[in-house]
Each structure stands twice: as C-alpha cells, then as structure tokens.
Amino acid sequence: MRAGYASRTAEQNALFRTLEFARPASQRVCDDPLARRFLAWPFRLVMGIAAIPGGATFARWYIDRRWPGVRTSVVARTRLIDDLITAALEKGIKQLVILGAGFDSRAYRMPRVAAIDTFEVDHPDTQGAKRRILSSLLSPLPERVRFVAVDFKRDTLAAAMSAAGYRESARTFILWEGVTNYLTEAAVDTTLRWCSRASPGSRLLFTYVHRDILTRPSAFVGTKNLFASLEKAGERFTFGIEPSRLPTFLAARGLSLENDLGAAAYRERYFGDRARRMRGHEFYRVALARVVYRPASIRAPTWCSTRRET
Ligand SMILES: C[S@@+](CC[C@H](N)C(=O)[O-])C[C@H]1O[C@@H](n2cnc3c(N)ncnc32)[C@H](O)[C@@H]1O
C-alpha cells in the first residue's frame, strides 16, 4: 500500500460493486447501495461516465477487456460471502470479524449484521479514510461496530482485538476477503493462528490466490495488465497457496477446510450461463474453514513452529 493512502484495491472493489448496483435490481448479482460513497478520484470519474445512458455498460465492458475476470470475480464473491454470512447468522453466530475490511459495507447494509457485534479490522490508512466517509454518512455510527486499526505485518492482532472487546468464547464468523495475497507468509500464519483461537465451531472465510500466479504468471489470462496496476497501487501479490495443500496448511493451524471454490465456479453459481464467456482471475479462490477444538496445551503459539507450506 502507498503510505498515507487508503488501499487502492479496496476502492477498486467498491467501484465494481457500484457498477453492479447500476444495473436494474432484477439483474444484479450483488446489492451494495453504499459502495459508491467510498469512491474517490479517479474512480468518481468512472461513475460520472456510468451516469450517462449506456455509460455503466461501457465502463463494465472496458474494465473486463483491460483486466479480464477481476470485476466479475469480485461481484460474484461479494454475493457468495453475503449468502454465507446470512446462513451463519441463521445458525446463531454472535460476532462478525472483518479482517482487512476495506470498503466492505456489510455492517451497514445487512440489517441482521447490525444486530450482532462486528469488528472491522484494517490498516490504519484505509480505516481512517473509511471512518471519515462513514461519519459523514451515518450519524451516529452503529454502536455494535468496533474499529480496530492493525497492520497485519507489524501489530499484534490478539491484543488489539481483546482491547476492542472481542470475545474468544463467542461463536464467530471471521471474514478475511481480498487480503492474504498482499501479505507475507509470516503475517498470514500469525493471523490464521489467531483465528484458530476462536470458539470451536466458528468459521473463517478467506480468499487466497493459487501459488502459480506468483511463479508462472504468464499461464493466466490478463496477468500483465493486472500486475502493472497492482504495482502502481503499491499492492503487489506476495503470497499464494497451492490448493491441493490447503487442507494440510490449515490443519497445522487448527482449522479444518470445509469448502474451497475457484473464481470460475463461484462465477458460474451467480452469473449462470453468462459465466461461460468470462475469462481471467481463475487463480482467485474462496475458502471456508471451521475452527476445531484443540486443548491449549497443544496450540502452537509462535510463527517459529510452522512449516513452510506455500
Ligand atoms: C483488496 S482490499 C480488500 C478489501 C475488502 N475486504 C474487499 O474485499 O473489498 C485489501 C485490504 O487489505 C488491507 N491490507 C493490506 N495490507 C494490510 C496490512 N499489512 N495490514 C492490515 N490491512 C492490510 C487494505 O487496507 C485493504 O482494506
């Protein structure tokens, strides 16, 4: 990330959700009426174009041509995660933790989320920008949302979360969307170990990229333009996992893999037949894991004890 600035990729995701919201309600894959409020220059310009008749269609077409698969992958995963959070709420989760929240608006647009404790955790630069925008939109801010400013590469998540009132004993849904690929292996490891301390039966939903995108980028459609934009934003991909190793990788950290879907699969789930024409971003994956019970005595507490799995 560029020091002192909100994450550009977080804003870009808000742009994709905004362009989806510009469709008629019956055609939308995801529904995020707040996303547009988080856009700054130059994304606001895109929204100016989208306001002209035919402009939103043109903007979506242009983005898909230049960065194939990114927009459709973000839109479909937003819906997938909304559905999974709704299902978790029905099962009675008591807390939602959003790690690397960016401009995620679930705490403000999903009424049932507003009824439980939500912790928005993010880098101070992105969170500062979000809080400034939110305070001009919602007054007062919802009481049950707590903001936790943390740099996963530097700060101790455990201390920051307990200071914010997070309860390890409460059944929790932890969401870590669009973040692991920007971190170091050590930061991913430490954060996963923190997640595994949640009450048994809690769920962690996180996204990751296939390790091959780091080692063989040319094997994937559209990587050249994608990597050039990420470089410009100061948000290069630095971490990935080989999907076949994911169950072992998680088990070593007290988590049991329940589901692992690639972008082609979750796009097909929500875009239906239209997904057949979508190319790019197939390396992006959404994984759902369950926290398993481990007696405190066998919990591996430090980064030093982990194996290099990626
Ligand atoms: C691609 S955005 C994802 C935002 C949101 N979860 C979404 O899916 O739209 C990446 C997020 O990771 C956060 N992030 C990146 N590096 C971080 C770090 N070292 N510590 C804390 N947050 C970080 C950024 O601030 C940003 O909010």
The ligand as an SDF file (V2000), in Angstrom:
LIG
                    3D

 27 29  0  0  0  0  0  0  0  0999 V2000
   -8.2760   -5.7070   -1.8840 C   0  0  0  0  0  0  0  0  0  0  0  0
   -8.6120   -4.8490   -0.4280 S   0  0  0  0  0  0  0  0  0  0  0  0
   -9.9300   -5.8410    0.2020 C   0  0  0  0  0  0  0  0  0  0  0  0
  -10.9190   -5.0240    0.9400 C   0  0  0  0  0  0  0  0  0  0  0  0
  -12.2380   -5.7490    1.2570 C   0  0  0  0  0  0  0  0  0  0  0  0
  -12.0360   -6.8250    2.1770 N   0  0  0  0  0  0  0  0  0  0  0  0
  -12.8680   -6.2350   -0.0230 C   0  0  0  0  0  0  0  0  0  0  0  0
  -12.8400   -7.4440   -0.2970 O   0  0  0  0  0  0  0  0  0  0  0  0
  -13.3580   -5.3860   -0.7570 O   0  0  0  0  0  0  0  0  0  0  0  0
   -7.2620   -5.2230    0.6380 C   0  0  0  0  0  0  0  0  0  0  0  0
   -7.4590   -4.7820    2.0720 C   0  0  0  0  0  0  0  0  0  0  0  0
   -6.3630   -5.2860    2.8390 O   0  0  0  0  0  0  0  0  0  0  0  0
   -5.8990   -4.2720    3.6950 C   0  0  0  0  0  0  0  0  0  0  0  0
   -4.4790   -4.5210    3.9670 N   0  0  0  0  0  0  0  0  0  0  0  0
   -3.4770   -4.7040    3.0730 C   0  0  0  0  0  0  0  0  0  0  0  0
   -2.3060   -4.8880    3.7220 N   0  0  0  0  0  0  0  0  0  0  0  0
   -2.5900   -4.8160    5.0560 C   0  0  0  0  0  0  0  0  0  0  0  0
   -1.8130   -4.9170    6.2460 C   0  0  0  0  0  0  0  0  0  0  0  0
   -0.4970   -5.1240    6.1970 N   0  0  0  0  0  0  0  0  0  0  0  0
   -2.4310   -4.7890    7.4440 N   0  0  0  0  0  0  0  0  0  0  0  0
   -3.7740   -4.5550    7.5070 C   0  0  0  0  0  0  0  0  0  0  0  0
   -4.5650   -4.4680    6.4120 N   0  0  0  0  0  0  0  0  0  0  0  0
   -3.9810   -4.5880    5.2120 C   0  0  0  0  0  0  0  0  0  0  0  0
   -6.1150   -2.9780    2.9270 C   0  0  0  0  0  0  0  0  0  0  0  0
   -6.1620   -1.8570    3.7870 O   0  0  0  0  0  0  0  0  0  0  0  0
   -7.4340   -3.2720    2.2480 C   0  0  0  0  0  0  0  0  0  0  0  0
   -8.5210   -2.8790    3.0360 O   0  0  0  0  0  0  0  0  0  0  0  0
  1  2  1  0
  2  3  1  0
  2 10  1  0
  3  4  1  0
  4  5  1  0
  5  6  1  0
  5  7  1  0
  7  8  2  0
  7  9  1  0
 10 11  1  0
 11 12  1  0
 11 26  1  0
 12 13  1  0
 13 14  1  0
 13 24  1  0
 14 15  1  0
 14 23  1  0
 15 16  2  0
 16 17  1  0
 17 18  1  0
 17 23  2  0
 18 19  1  0
 18 20  2  0
 20 21  1  0
 21 22  2  0
 22 23  1  0
 24 25  1  0
 24 26  1  0
 26 27  1  0
M  CHG  2   2   1   9  -1
M  END
$$$$
